[in-house]
Amino acid sequence: MAKLAELEAKIELPVMVESVPAGAEVALDGAPVTLGVTPLALRVRPGKKYRVRLTLSEHQPREVELS
């Protein structure tokens, strides 16, 4: 069972973050550092909740939850 738990801890799922217009900065879980700009491919762990924040000049910031 310990090996199964170790394998599950290494599993990551691909998520594509997109915006219209493209070029929004992407941050996870309130981090002050952006991961990149949209469109952006991320890898996340299943079963964990994430807060994704998109910011783009002259647009309202948008925050969504992934679970």
N, C-alpha and C positions, 0 to 999 in steps of 0.2 A: 504494500500500500504506500510506503514512503516514496517509492520510485514513481508511482502514479501521481502523487502530489507534486513531486519535482517536475514532472512533465507538464502537468496542468499549469504550473507557475510560469512556464516558458512559452505558453501559447499566446499568440497575439493575432488580432484580427485587423485586416486592412479597412480603413475608413477614408473616403475621399471627401474633403471639405471644399465646397465651392460657394461662390457668391456672385451676385449680379449687381453691379459690375465686378469683374475680377480685380484682384489686387488688394483685398482686405487683409490686414494683419491678423494672424491666428495665435491665440494664447490658450493654454489649458489650465484649468483649476486655479484661476486667479494669479498665475505666475506673471511677474512683471516683464519677462522676456518673451518675445514672440518666437514662434517656431518656424515662421515663414509667412508667405502670402498665398492667397487663393489663386488658382486651384492648388491644393496641398494634399498629398497622400500621407496619412498618419497610420500608425499601428498601435492598437489599444488592447488591453487585456479584457477578456470576456468576464462578465459578472461584476465589473467595477463601474462606478458612475464617474462621469467626467463632465466638467463644465467647459464648454467651448465658447470663447469670446472672439467676435469679429469686430474689428474697428477699421474704418476707412474715412479719410478726410472728407468733410462736408456731408457725411451720412451719420445717421443714428447708430450707436454701437448695438450689437445684437449678441445675446447670450442664449445658448441652448444647452440642454442636458442630454448626454448620451448615457444610456444604461443597457 
